[in-house]
C-alpha cells in the first residue's frame, strides 16, 4: 500500500474501476476489495508525515510487523488519529466506487476493537460483505460475515496426501463451523492466493483432477461459502506467485470447469444448502465421509470417498 486512495495504474484508471463495479452489479454480482491496514509500503507518505502512526523499536525506528515481512511497515493502532483516518478511507471506497465490502488482510493482526467500530460505522452507508482473513469466533462477534476455513483445509490435505483418517474431516468441520456465530459462515477452500504460492496447486495436493474435485465437493457443500481461486476451475497445473503476473489458459480442461459449475449449481438449486443444518451419518470411516444438509424429503445427502480405491 503506497496510497490508500489511488488505483494502481498498472491495472487501469479510476473510471476503469467504476466501470468494473458497475458491470459486476449489472450481472447480479458483488465486488469486494482487499483491505490491507496492518501495514503499508515504506514509501507511503505517512512514513514522513505521521511517523507516530507506525510501530517503532526502542531506538525509535519504524519496524515491520514481523521480521520476515521486511517490505512493509507496521501500523500502530494505539493511535486514535490513525484509526479515524482508516475508517474515513474505508468509507471512501464504498461512497466513491460503490464497492460491496472488504476482504480484510491478516485480520488477526488488527485489534478486535477497531473491527467492531469500523464495521459498525461503514454499515451505516449500506449493507456490506465483510470477510476476515483469519479464523475464530471473535471475528464473527466483531461483525464479520465470513472467516477463513484454515483448519479444514489442513485436515483435507492430511486426509488426501498423508492418508490420515477421514474421521478428522467430520471432527474439524463441526468444530470449525461452531466458531461461525452471529449467522456467520466459514469460507471453504482447497487453494487460495497464499496456498498456490507457498504450498501447491490442488492437483498435487489432493491427487490429480479427481482428487481435487473430491476435496472441493466435500468442503463446499458444508454450511459455508466456497472460494474459487484463479485457475482452480481449469485445473491450472503450476504454482503461481501472488506477487508476479501469472497468465492462465481459461480454455484448458473444460470438463473440469463443467464439474465445478455442476457442483456450484447444487448450491443455487437446493435451498437446504443455504441453511446451517448439518448431520454426519458416516463419520467413523478411514476413507469416506457422509453427511446430510436439510431434513426430510428436501435433504441433500453427500457421500465422498477421499481415496482412489474402492
Order of alpha helices (4+ residues) and beta strands (2+ residues): alpha-beta-beta-alpha-beta-alpha-beta-alpha-beta-alpha-beta-alpha-alpha-beta-alpha-alpha-beta-alpha-beta-beta-beta
